[in-house]
Amino acid sequence: MRGKAGRWGKVSGGNLLRMALCACAFASPLHAQTAAPPPRQNELRSVESDLRATEERRRTLEVEAEAIRTDRARLNGALIETSAKMRQAEARMAEIEKRLDVAGASEEAIRRSLASRRELLAEILATLQRMGRRAPPAVLASPEDVLRAVRASMLLGAVLPEMRGEAQALAADLNDLVTLRRGIAQEKEQLAREAQTFGREGERLAALVDARQGALKEAEQKLGEQRQRSLDLARQASDLKDLIARSEVEISAAGRAAEEARTAEDATRKAGEAAQAKGQPRVAVLPFSDPSRLAPKIAFADTKGLLPLPVSGKILKTFGSADGLGSAEKGLSLATRPAAPVAAPSDGWVAFSGPYRTYGQLLIINAGGGYYVVLAGMERISVEVGQFVLAGEPVATMGDGSARTASALALGAAQPILYVEFRKDGAAIDPGPWWAKAELEKVRG
């Protein structure tokens, strides 16, 4: 019987010792050692180094932007590529954050389990200690202690299996906790790297946007007049339908954009009819592949299943769902990351750009064929009325969620909310059929 106890102690002794050490650490409050503050001189050198690196990066971005300022195709291509990289970084960051949430919940569950079994752990350790001090007698060496040996064997036979199971469970939990914490640390490091990538690409995007707008701007006075006219119309218009109609009549740049949209639509229709007559496919295989295009390659109605979502985020509300006020949603609401770039979902001409009622910053894109794309809830818009934008091209930036737009208030959301609405001949339509399938799989929560 003594041999039985010895074998169990040999097998589980390492685990029990590790368990005892971990339990003592777990039961005691954690005291982080406070490192001495670095010398002031080292801090100054670090700050100066960071400033130099930032300045060098700024100069590099300015040189790059200036080099492609006059090359529209290269500039558009760089804008779309950088915007895509930022969205990919956002998606990776979101995945890491999800894994961290799951890992954090698992860690908390293990900690609660260990805390609930603290008394059991102490009892097991105390029993092992008593066994070490008062080992059962050897029957052959002391025949007169047979009764004592039998009693000890009976006690151990009843207790050891349960103790062994509890000890193994505790050891497994502690091992899981160590592994989990190591994984959490690695995930946090990866998240920090992705955040740095997001920040660098954001700086590049800002420089490219400035280069684009600098190359497209006309006289500052004329732009100021257009902006003021947009603000006046926003105050007068009763709804989005009225705003679109008034914009294209009363703002010269929007009127020119509408005319260009009609011209492009006619050209696209004629090209499609000619291709159909020759037995060729009506829809281009890569409608968004040419960054130098000055008009859509295909009609908006033919882009179903092809359009990219304007942001990387999570869908909170879809077209037709209840809006909480007894009506149905007319668009799509997406929760985004703070300062996320917003890209144009489709080719088109900017019909309106500016604040509008409870929508926040509002952008309306004339996609041709009577279709309009409405984006709302951004903090800053980086395109002007009349400008032609490409699908995937950055057109705005989200805020930090502090602006309380109608969509954010209705959802009770603390994060930034982008509202997307498609309209056809003055009425809201379901944008669902237009999104690329791969895009929808990324943002469904």
DORO-765283 format. One record per atom (N, C-alpha, C): residue in three letters; x, y, z. Coordinates in steps of 0.02 Angstrom, whole numbers, plus 50000, padded with zeros to 5 digits. Last residue first. Layout:
! DORO-765283
ALAXYZ ...
! end
This chain:
! DORO-765283
GLY489165201048046 GLY489345200048116 GLY488945194448146 ARG489915202547888 ARG489345200047925 ARG489555198347996 VAL491045206247818 VAL490755211047865 VAL490145208447903 LYS491485196247732 LYS491955199347777 LYS491625203247832 GLU490395192947652 GLU490645187847699 GLU491115190947750 LEU490305204147569 LEU489795203047620 LEU490025197947672 GLU491415202347486 GLU491375208147529 GLU490875207047585 ALA491095191047414 ALA491675190747460 ALA491665196547509 LYS490035195847336 LYS489915190747387 LYS490475190547438 ALA489835213247307 ALA490195207047292 ALA490115202147350 TRP488225221147302 TRP488865219847336 TRP489175213247313 TRP486995221847240 TRP487565224947206 TRP488235223047238 PRO485955216647317 PRO486175213047257 PRO486795215747224 GLY485855226847425 GLY486135220147434 GLY486365216647371 PRO485215238947416 PRO485895238547387 PRO486185231547389 ASP483575242047373 ASP483995237447411 ASP484685237047379 ILE483215259747355 ILE483185252747333 ILE483665248547375 ALA482255274747368 ALA482775270347396 ALA482665263147372 ALA481895285247226 ALA481675280747280 ALA482255276347303 GLY482365292847118 GLY482075296247175 GLY481865291847232 ASP482905283647026 ASP482345287947007 ASP481985290747068 LYS483575275047156 LYS483445274547084 LYS482815278547069 ARG484895273947276 ARG484255276847254 ARG484195276147178 PHE485625266747418 PHE485595266947345 PHE484905269547326 GLU486555271547560 GLU485895270847529 GLU485965271247454 VAL487385269347711 VAL487425268647638 VAL486725267547610 TYR488205276147849 TYR487555274447820 TYR487615274547744 LEU489335271447972 LEU489255273747903 LEU488585271347877 ILE489725276048133 ILE489245272348093 ILE489205275548023 PRO490945274148264 PRO490705277548204 PRO490245273048162 GLN490285267948424 GLN490785268348371 GLN490505272048310 ALA489165267448501 ALA489685272048522 ALA490215272848468 ALA487435266548457 ALA488125264248448 ALA488615269648471 GLY486055266648447 GLY486365267248513 GLY487095265248512 LEU485415267048329 LEU485725260648347 LEU486005260748418 ALA484995280148324 ALA484495274848318 ALA484765268148341 LEU486225286848331 LEU485735287548386 LEU485225281848384 ALA486795283248209 ALA487125281448272 ALA486645281748330 SER485875288848118 SER486005281648118 SER486315279348184 ALA485965302548147 ALA485335299148156 ALA485435291548160 THR487525305648236 THR487095305948178 THR486455301948192 ARG488495312548339 ARG487885308548348 ARG487425309648288 ALA490195310948346 ALA489665314248310 ALA489035309948312 SER491045301648404 SER490755306748448 SER490185310548413 GLY491685293048321 GLY491065290748350 GLY490725295848394 ASP492765298348257 ASP492895294048315 ASP492265291548349 GLY492455297748080 GLY492685301048140 GLY492825296048195 MET493045292647915 MET492595292247972 MET492895296048031 THR493305301247763 THR493595298147823 THR493095298247879 ALA493165299347582 ALA493005302347647 ALA493365298547703 VAL493585293047469 VAL493215299347460 VAL493075302847526 PRO494675282047382 PRO494485285147446 PRO494155291947435 GLU494015270947261 GLU494415276947273 GLU494195280147339 GLY493145260747234 GLY493725259247275 GLY494155265147291 ALA492705267347079 ALA492535262247129 ALA493165260347167 LEU493165284547059 LEU493185277547039 LEU492975273047096 VAL492375300247021 VAL492745295847066 VAL492675288647042 PHE492375316446959 PHE492255309446943 PHE492685305146988 GLN491655331047033 GLN492235326747023 GLN492025319647006 GLY490545338147069 GLY490725337946999 GLY491295333246983 VAL491145343047228 VAL490565342247183 VAL490795342747111 GLU492635334547286 GLU492235340547272 GLU491655338947226 VAL493235324647425 VAL493105325747353 VAL492635331647345 SER493335321447559 SER493945323647524 SER493845324447449 ILE492485324447710 ILE492435322347640 ILE493015325347602 ARG492455318847877 ARG492755323347827 ARG492685320247758 GLU491635310347948 GLU491875316547981 GLU492135321547930 MET490105302447891 MET490835303347892 MET491005309747931 GLY488765300647874 GLY489035299147940 GLY489785300047945 ALA488385293247714 ALA488285298247767 ALA488595295847832 LEU488135291547541 LEU488555289747598 LEU488495295147651 VAL487205285847407 VAL487215290647462 VAL487645287747519 VAL487145284747235 VAL487425281647295 VAL487495286947349 TYR485895283347111 TYR486315287547154 TYR486535283447214 TYR485325281146944 TYR485545278247007 TYR485985283247045 GLY485055285446815 GLY484565286946867 GLY484735284146936 GLY486175282646742 GLY485595278446732 GLY485045279646784 GLY487465286646864 GLY487195286146796 GLY486585281646793 ALA487855288946992 ALA488155283146959 ALA487905282246887 ASN488235302247084 ASN487805300647027 ASN488145295046988 ILE488375302247256 ILE488725300647193 ILE488205298747140 ILE488425312247396 ILE487975309147347 ILE488355308347281 LEU488795313047566 LEU489085312747498 LEU488595309147452 LEU488765322047716 LEU488395318247666 LEU488725318647598 GLN489055322547886 GLN489335324047820 GLN489025319247769 GLY487435320247961 GLY488145321747967 GLY488415323947899 TYR486085318647954 TYR486495313647919 TYR487245314547934 THR485265328148002 THR485525323348051 THR485945317848018 ARG485755340147882 ARG485305338447936 ARG485625333547986 TYR487215338347805 TYR486495338547789 TYR486105335847848 PRO488795344647744 PRO488345342547798 PRO487615342947778 GLY489395338447582 GLY489345343247636 GLY488875340747691 SER489115336847416 SER489635335447466 SER489575340647521 PHE488365329747271 PHE488305333947330 PHE488845331847380 ALA488815322947160 ALA488245327447151 ALA488165332047211 VAL490195316347083 VAL489955319047147 VAL489415324247134 TRP489955302646976 TRP490115309746983 TRP489815312247048 GLY490695285846974 GLY490155290846970 GLY490415297946980 ASP490915268747018 ASP491105274546979 ASP490525279546980 SER490595263847190 SER490535263147117 SER490835269247083 PRO490905266347322 PRO490705259447303 PRO490695258447228 ALA492315275347375 ALA491715275447332 ALA491535268347313 ALA492825272647545 ALA492945272447473 ALA492285272747435 VAL493455279447691 VAL492835277547656 VAL492965278047581 PRO494565274647822 PRO494445277747757 PRO493805275147724 ALA494265277247997 ALA494295272647940 ALA494195276347875 ALA494235283948118 ALA494675286548066 ALA494745281848006 PRO493725269348208 PRO493845276548206 PRO494365278448153 ARG492915256648109 ARG493455258548154 ARG493535266148152 THR491105255348098 THR491785255748071 THR492285257148127 ALA489575247848061 ALA490015250248114 ALA490735249948089 LEU488395252247939 LEU489005248447954 LEU489385251748011 SER486815250747870 SER487215254047922 SER487795249447941 LEU485925253947722 LEU486365249347757 LEU486765253247808 GLY484215259547700 GLY484915258547679 GLY485275253647724 LYS483005261147750 LYS483075262547679 LYS483785261347654 GLU482085251347867 GLU482715254547848 GLU482755255347772 ALA480355254847898 ALA480895250247876 ALA481505254347857 SER479495260048050 SER479615260047978 SER480175255147962 GLY479425260948186 GLY478825258748151 GLY478905258648075 LEU480645263648234 LEU480155269148236 LEU479515267348198 GLY481515253548213 GLY481355255248282 GLY480855260848289 ASP481695249348085 ASP482115254948107 ASP481975257048179 ALA481815232748024 ALA481445237648065 ALA481925243048090 SER482515231047857 SER482435228947927 SER482085234547966 GLY482715236647731 GLY482085233247745 GLY481985230947816 PHE484455234447728 PHE483875237347695 PHE483245233147711 THR485165231647892 THR485115230647820 THR484475233747793 LYS486325235748020 LYS485645236147994 LYS485655235247918 LEU487645232048041 LEU487195232348097 LEU486465232448076 ILE489095224547982 ILE488415226547964 ILE487965226348026 LYS490685230748017 LYS490185225748034 LYS489495228448018 GLY492025234247902 GLY491675235047966 GLY491195229447977 SER492785243647785 SER492845237247818 SER492545238047887 VAL491775252747665 VAL492215252247723 VAL492275244947745 PRO491025251047547 PRO491425257147555 PRO491905256947614 LEU491155235447459 LEU490865239447513 LEU491315245547525 PRO491235234247279 PRO491545233547346 PRO491175237747397 LEU490155226147161 LEU490375232147196 LEU490705230647264 LEU489625215047096 LEU490315216947082 LEU490585222447128 GLY488285212147102 GLY488745206947124 GLY489475208647114 LYS487915222746967 LYS487655218747023 LYS488135213047038 THR488205231146863 THR488735229846911 THR488505225746971 ASP487225235046778 ASP487585228846761 ASP488135227146810 ALA486785247146823 ALA486315241546829 ALA486665234846815 PHE487815255646782 PHE487755253746853 PHE487305247646862 ALA488655250446632 ALA488095253746666 ALA488055251246738 ILE490455251146623 ILE489805247846613 ILE489275251646652 LYS491435260446644 LYS491515255846588 LYS490865252346572 PRO491145277746685 PRO491055270646699 PRO491125266346637 ALA492495288946640 ALA491775287346642 ALA491715279946658 LEU493815289646631 LEU493485295946647 LEU492725295146648 ARG495135278746680 ARG494485279846649 ARG494175286346675 SER496325274946735 SER496325281246697 SER495645282846668 PRO496265262346791 PRO496245268146836 PRO496235274846800 ASP495395248846743 ASP495755254346712 ASP495725260546756 SER494605239446809 SER495315238146803 SER495715244046776 PHE493255238146826 PHE493595243046868 PHE494355242646862 PRO492735228246743 PRO492485235046734 PRO492865240246774 LEU493205215346673 LEU493535219146725 LEU493335226546720 VAL492285211246576 VAL492505206446626 VAL492825210046685 ALA490825220646532 ALA491555219846532 ALA491765215146589 VAL489345214046466 VAL489685216846524 VAL490435215446519 ARG488975207646345 ARG488785214546357 ARG489195217846413 PRO490015197646239 PRO489675198746304 PRO489555206146316 GLN489625197846061 GLN490095198446116 GLN489715199346182 GLY488885198045946 GLY488895191845984 GLY489385191846041 LYS488735209945886 LYS489295205945862 LYS489355199245900 ALA487685215145956 ALA487575213745885 ALA488135209345857 GLN488305217346076 GLN487785212146072 GLN487655210146000 ALA489105228146044 ALA489425221746064 ALA488925216046059 ALA488125237746018 ALA488585235745964 ALA488915228945981 GLU487525238746143 GLU487125236446086 GLU487565234046029 GLY488625243646216 GLY488325237246233 GLY487915234346176 ALA488815255946156 ALA489355251046153 ALA489085244046168 LYS487605261946190 LYS487755260846119 LYS488305255546111 ARG487745262446329 ARG487185258746299 ARG487335257146226 THR488865270646343 THR488885263746368 THR488335259546336 ALA488375282646290 ALA488935279346258 ALA488985271946279 ASP487345285446381 ASP487185284446311 ASP487745280646275 GLU488125286946497 GLU487615281746494 GLU487425280246422 ALA488895298046466 ALA489225291546476 ALA488735285846471 THR487865307546463 THR488265306246403 THR488605299446407 ARG487435307146596 ARG486965305346541 ARG487345303646477 ALA488605311346658 ALA488325304846674 ALA487855302546619 GLU488725324246609 GLU489235319346591 GLU488985312146605 GLU487605329746672 GLU487625329446598 GLU488155324346575 ALA488005328746804 ALA487405325246782 ALA487395324546706 ALA489105337446802 ALA489205330346818 ALA488605326146794 ARG488465349446776 ARG488935346846726 ARG489055339346738 GLY487755350446897 GLY487395350046833 GLY487835347246778 ALA488785351546988 ALA488345345646991 ALA487965344846927 ALA489295363946948 ALA489725358046943 ALA489305351646945 SER488175372446975 SER488425371546906 SER488845365246899 ILE486775369647064 ILE487505369747070 ILE487795367847002 GLU485425368547025 GLU485665374947050 GLU486415375347060 VAL485195355646976 VAL484915361346941 VAL485275367746961 GLU485775346747059 GLU485955346246988 GLU485665351946947 SER485195350547182 SER485925350947172 SER486085351147098 ARG483825347647170 ARG484045354647175 ARG484795355347159 ALA483875333547166 ALA483585337347111 ALA483835344547112 ILE484465330447290 ILE484785328347228 ILE484535332547170 LEU483515336047379 LEU484205338347379 LEU484565336647314 ASP482375328547353 ASP482365335747338 ASP483075338447334 LYS482835316247401 LYS482605316947332 LYS482615324247310 LEU483105319047536 LEU483645317447490 LEU483445318247417 ASP482095333647581 ASP482305326647588 ASP482855325347537 SER482025347547571 SER481595344147620 SER481805336947632 ALA483255360347557 ALA482975354047533 ALA482595350447589 GLN483845371247624 GLN483195372047591 GLN482855365447574 ARG485065367347675 ARG484585370347720 ARG483885370647690 ALA485675362847560 ALA485555358047614 ALA485045360847664 LEU485835374747489 LEU485355369747465 LEU485185364747520 ASP486845380747565 ASP486185384047558 ASP485655378947537 LEU487895371647545 LEU487625372747612 LEU486935375947610 SER488095373347408 SER487895366847434 SER487585367547503 ARG488525386547405 ARG487895384947372 ARG487635378147397 GLN489755385147469 GLN489225389147500 GLN488545387547471 ARG490415377247374 ARG490285374547441 ARG489725378447476 GLN490465386247267 GLN490115379847259 GLN489935376947327 GLU491265396347320 GLU490575397847300 GLU490165391447294 GLY492455389547338 GLY492105392147396 GLY491385393747380 LEU492805387247206 LEU492645381547249 LEU492265383847311 LYS493065400447167 LYS492515396847136 LYS492315390847178 GLN494175403247247 GLN493565407247255 GLN492965403547226 GLU495155394647202 GLU494885393647269 GLU494235397447279 ALA495035387847038 ALA495155393647080 ALA494805392747147 GLU495095370147052 GLU495085376147010 GLU495235381947057 LYS495915354747087 LYS495595361047109 LYS495635366447055 LEU496645343647050 LEU495975344547022 LEU495655351347037 ALA497845343447116 ALA497865343147044 ALA497185344647013 GLY497395343647247 GLY497795349347223 GLY497815349447147 GLN496785331347256 GLN496365337247258 GLN496745343447235 ARG497935323047245 ARG497375322547198 ARG496965328947197 ALA498705327147354 ALA498975327847286 ALA498415327647235 ASP497855323547458 ASP498035330647449 ASP498295331847379 VAL497875309747438 VAL497245313447431 VAL497385320847420 LEU499215306947466 LEU498955305847399 LEU498305309547387 ALA499265310147603 ALA499685313747556 ALA499435312947484 ALA498345300747653 ALA498215307947662 ALA498625312047612 LEU498995288747621 LEU498355290347590 LEU498205297747595 ARG500105289447705 ARG500205289447632 ARG499555291347596 GLU499465288847829 GLU499865294747812 GLU499965295147736 GLY498895276047818 GLY498465281947825 GLY498835288347808 GLU500005267947816 GLU499615268447755 GLU499135274347757 ARG500395270047950 ARG500835271947895 ARG500445272747830 GLY499275264848021 GLY499465271948028 GLY499905274247970 PHE499275251447981 PHE498695255547967 PHE498875262947971 THR500515247648036 THR500405247347963 THR499825251747943 GLN500215249148172 GLN500745253248141 GLN500665253348065 ALA499225239448184 ALA499045246448196 ALA499575251048167 GLU499995228048162 GLU499475229848113 GLU499255237148121 ARG500775228448279 ARG501095229048213 ARG500585231048159 ALA499785226748377 ALA500185232948376 ALA500525233848308 LEU499365213848344 LEU498895219348339 LEU499265226048336 GLN500505206648378 GLN500295206748308 GLN499815212548297 GLU500495208648517 GLU501065211048477 GLU500875211648404 LYS499305202148548 LYS499365209348560 LYS499945212348521 GLU499645188948517 GLU499115192248479 GLU499155199848488 GLN500615186448615 GLN500805186448544 GLN500285189948501 ALA499815187348731 ALA500385191948722 ALA500595192248649 ILE498955176648709 ILE498685183448712 ILE499245188548701 GLY499835165748718 GLY499505167248654 GLY499225174348653 ARG500155166448854 ARG500685167248804 ARG500395169048735 ARG498915164048910 ARG499225170548920 ARG499795171748870 LEU498725150748868 LEU498265156048846 LEU498585162948853 THR499735143948936 THR499725144048862 THR499305149748836 VAL499305146249068 VAL499965148549046 VAL499985149048970 LEU498045139949065 LEU498095147149081 LEU498755149949057 ASP498375126649040 ASP497975130448991 ASP498035137949003 ASN499045123849159 ASN499405123649095 ASN499035127549042 LEU497965125149248 LEU498535129649254 LEU498945129749190 ASP497145114649204 ASP496905121549201 ASP497485126549204 ALA497975103749231 ALA497775105149162 ALA497535112349155 ALA498035104549371 ALA498645105249332 ALA498485106949259 LEU496695102049402 LEU496995108449420 LEU497625109649378 ALA496565088949355 ALA496145094249327 ALA496445101149341 GLN497485082249437 GLN497595082449364 GLN497185087949331 ALA496875084249560 ALA497545086949547 ALA497685087449473 GLU495685077249545 GLU495665084449556 GLU496345087649541 GLY496185064149526 GLY495785067449474 GLY495765074949482 ARG496855061949648 ARG497225061749585 ARG496845065349529 MET495805062849738 MET496335067749741 MET496725068049675 GLU495085051449700 GLU494775058049694 GLU495305063549694 PRO496055041249728 PRO495775042249660 PRO495465049149650 LEU496345043649873 LEU496825044849819 LEU496515045549750 VAL495305039849961 VAL495435046949946 VAL495855047949884 ALA495215026149975 ALA494595029949964 ALA494745036949938 GLY496525022249995 GLY496145019349940 GLY495515023249924 LEU496835029150112 LEU497145031150049 LEU496765028449989 LEU496035021850203 LEU495945029150194 LEU496225031450127 MET496565009050190 MET495855010250175 MET495725017750161 SER497875011450234 SER497745009150165 SER497035010450144 ALA497655015050368 ALA497955019850322 ALA497825017950249 ARG497135002850415 ARG496725008950417 ARG496995014250368 VAL498234994450396 VAL497604993150361 VAL497164999350359 ALA499165000250482 ALA499305000050410 ALA498664998950370 ARG498554997950607 ARG498685004850584 ARG498805005050509 LEU498574984150608 LEU497934987850611 LEU498024994950585 VAL499974981350606 VAL499534979150552 VAL498894983150551 ASP501054983650688 ASP500664989450665 ASP500194987750609 GLU501784972350712 GLU501314974250765 GLU500874980150744 PRO502654971050605 PRO502024967150603 PRO501524969350656 SER503644980550529 SER503304981450594 SER502654977650594 ALA504104976150406 ALA504584978550455 ALA504284979050524 LEU502944972550340 LEU503454967450350 LEU503954969650404 VAL502254985050335 VAL501974979350372 VAL502514974150387 ALA502775001050362 ALA502914995150321 ALA502714988950361 PRO501565014050394 PRO502105009450414 PRO502185003650365 PRO501355029050300 PRO501065022850325 PRO501635017950341 ALA502135044450356 ALA502065039250305 ALA501765032950336 ARG501975058650401 ARG501745052550435 ARG501615047150383 ARG502465068250312 ARG502715068150381 ARG502555061650416 GLY501795065550194 GLY502525065650194 GLY502815065150264 MET500485066950233 MET500715060450210 MET501475060050211 ARG500455080550258 ARG500375075950314 ARG500625068950296 GLN500615085250125 GLN501105087050176 GLN501075082150235 LEU499475080450066 LEU500125078050042 LEU500675079550094 THR498545088050137 THR498535080750141 THR499205077850120 ALA498865101050094 ALA498925099250165 ALA498955091750174 LEU498555100049957 LEU499235101349977 LEU499355099550051 ILE497165097949968 ILE497595092849936 ILE498325093849958 GLU496765109850029 GLU496645103550062 GLU497095098050034 ALA497075119349932 ALA497415119649997 ALA497345113050034 LEU496185115249833 LEU496895115149820 LEU497285115149886 LEU494975117949895 LEU495145111049878 LEU495895110349867 GLU495055131949901 GLU495035128049963 GLU495215120749951 ARG495035135249764 ARG495615136949805 ARG495645132849869 ARG494065133849671 ARG494365127749698 ARG494975129049740 SER493735146349628 SER493205142549663 SER493485136249695 ALA494905149949564 ALA494715153449625 ALA494195149449665 LEU494845141749451 LEU495385140849500 LEU495205144049567 SER493725147349389 SER493735140349408 SER494265138949461 ARG494155160349364 ARG493585159249410 ARG493565152049434 ARG495185157449274 ARG495335160749338 ARG494765159749388 ILE494445152049169 ILE494925147849204 ILE495095150849272 ALA493705163449132 ALA493355157349154 ALA493825152749193 GLU494715172249092 GLU494305173949150 GLU493935167849177 GLU495185165348980 GLU495625166549037 GLU495225168049100 SER494055166148898 SER494295159548920 SER494745160348981 ALA493985179948876 ALA493435176548909 ALA493655169748936 GLY495205181648808 GLY495085185048872 GLY494525181748911 ALA494955174248692 ALA495495172148738 ALA495395175348807 VAL493935181848636 VAL493805174848654 VAL494325172448705 ASP494625193948617 ASP494015193848658 ASP493875186748682 LEU495635189848531 LEU495815192148598 LEU495215192148644 ARG494885186948418 ARG495245181548452 ARG495445183548523 LYS494445199948389 LYS493965194748404 LYS494295189048442 GLU495675206048362 GLU495275208448419 GLU494745203248438 ILE496025199348245 ILE496435198648304 ILE496045200648367 GLU495005204048160 GLU495055196948175 GLU495475195648238 ALA495305217848157 ALA494665215648183 ALA494685208248202 MET496555217448095 MET496505219948163 MET495845217648195 ARG496175212947969 ARG496615208848010 ARG496585210948083 ALA495385223747927 ALA495085217147933 ALA495515212647977 GLU496345234047925 GLU495765234447970 GLU495455227547982 ALA497165229347824 ALA497435229947892 ALA496875230347943 GLN496265230447718 GLN496525223847737 GLN496815223947807 ARG496085244147717 ARG495515239947732 ARG495735232847752 MET497365248147680 MET497105250247745 MET496505245847765 LYS497445242647553 LYS497905240247605 LYS497655242147674 ALA496455250247487 ALA496365242947495 ALA496825240147549 SER497075262747489 SER496435261847524 SER496295254447536 THR498165260047407 THR498265261747478 THR497635260847518 GLU497505257347284 GLU497935252247315 GLU498025253647390 ILE496865269547260 ILE496455263447269 ILE496865258047303 LEU497995278147250 LEU497455279347298 LEU497055273047313 ALA498695272547143 ALA499005272747209 ALA498485273847264 GLY497765274547039 GLY497975267747057 GLY498285267547127 ASN497715288447037 ASN497115284647054 ASN497295277547076 LEU499055290946998 LEU498795293647061 LEU498175289747083 ARG499135284746875 ARG499565282446929 ARG499295284746997 ALA498165292446805 ALA498095285146811 ALA498515282446869 ARG498675305546813 ARG498035303846844 ARG497965296346854 ASP500045313346844 ASP499885307046810 ASP499255304246842 THR500355324046922 THR500095325446855 THR499915319146816 ARG500805317747040 ARG500255322647042 ARG499945323546973 ILE501845309447059 ILE501285306647021 ILE500695311547018 ALA502775317047127 ALA502995313547068 ALA502405310947026 GLU502095321347239 GLU502245326247187 GLU502435322847122 ALA502045309447312 ALA501425312547289 ALA501555317447233 GLU503435307447337 GLU503045302447300 GLU502405305547271 VAL503715318947413 VAL504065317647349 VAL503675312747306 GLU502865316747522 GLU502775322747480 GLU503115321847412 LEU503415305047576 LEU502735305047550 LEU502605311047504 THR504675309947616 THR504625304547566 THR503935304347535 ARG504315319247713 ARG504645321547651 ARG504595316247597 ARG503745310547809 ARG503335315747777 ARG503645318147712 ARG504855302947845 ARG504285299647813 ARG503835304747777 GLU505635313047904 GLU505875309547844 GLU505315306047807 GLU504805316248012 GLU504955321347961 GLU505205318047897 THR504825304248084 THR504195306948058 THR504315311948002 ALA506185303448116 ALA505885298248075 ALA505225300648044 ARG506315314948196 ARG506695314348134 ARG506385309148087 LEU505475311448302 LEU505325317448260 LEU505685317148194 ASP506135300448355 ASP505465299648327 ASP505285305448281 SER507315306848398 SER507345301548347 SER506675300548314 GLU506805315248497 GLU507135318148438 GLU507175313048381 VAL506365305548588 VAL505885310148556 VAL506175313148493 SER507595299748623 SER507065295648593 SER506565300048557 ARG508265310448682 ARG508545307448622 ARG508015303348586 LEU507425312648792 LEU507495317848741 LEU507765314948676 GLU507635300748863 GLU506965302448838 GLU507005307548783 ASN508975301848895 ASN508765296448851 ASN508075297848822 GLN508905312748983 GLN509295313348921 GLN509095307948871 ARG508205308149091 ARG507905313149048 ARG508265313748981 PRO508285290249115 PRO508565297049122 PRO508245301749072 PRO506755281349151 PRO507365282249113 PRO507625289349123 PRO506235276649316 PRO506125280549255 PRO506775281649218 ALA506345259649367 ALA506565266549377 ALA506465270349312 ALA504895249649371 ALA505555251049345 ALA505725258449356 THR504105241249491 THR504115247749458 THR504815249349436 GLN503455225549479 GLN504035229449497 GLN504055235849457 ALA501835221949531 ALA502285223249475 ALA502875227449500 HIS501165210049622 HIS501495216449632 HIS501985217449575 LEU499675201949647 LEU500225202849601 LEU500525209849613 PRO499235193249798 PRO499155198849751 PRO499775199849710 SER499125175349800 SER499435181549824 SER499305187149775 ALA498545164949732 ALA498205167349792 ALA498495173849817 PHE499435162949627 PHE498745164949612 PHE498405167949673 ALA500585159049693 ALA500595165249653 ALA499905167849639 CYS500075147349746 CYS500325152549791 CYS500355159249755 ALA499775140549629 ALA499235142249675 ALA499455147749722 CYS501035138549575 CYS500565142849539 CYS500005145149585 LEU501555129749672 LEU501875136249659 LEU501405141049625 ALA500645119149659 ALA500705122649723 ALA501015129549713 MET500865115249527 MET500205117649546 MET500245121549611 ARG502175110549537 ARG502025116449494 ARG501365119549512 LEU501895099949622 LEU502355105249643 LEU502225111549603 LEU501015092349544 LEU500775095149608 LEU501235100749632 ASN501835088749436 ASN501245092949425 ASN501015096249489 GLY502785081249506 GLY502985087249469 GLY502405091949457 GLY501995070949565 GLY502355075649607 GLY502545082049570 SER501345061149496 SER501015067649499 SER501405072749538 VAL502205049949501 VAL501895052049438 VAL501655059149441 LYS502575049249635 LYS503085049849583 LYS502795052349518 GLY501365047449702 GLY501755053449715 GLY502275054549661 TRP501015035049652 TRP500595040849636 TRP500985047349647 ARG502045026949710 ARG501975027549636 ARG501575033649618 GLY501765028749846 GLY502395031249818 GLY502345032049743 ALA500555022249860 ALA500585029449872 ALA501225032349842 LYS500995009349830 LYS500475012649789 LYS500495020149797 GLY501865006749933 GLY502125007249865 GLY501635010649819 ARG501005005750037 ARG501465011450036 ARG501755012349966 MET500424994050000 MET500005000050000 MET500435006250000 
! end
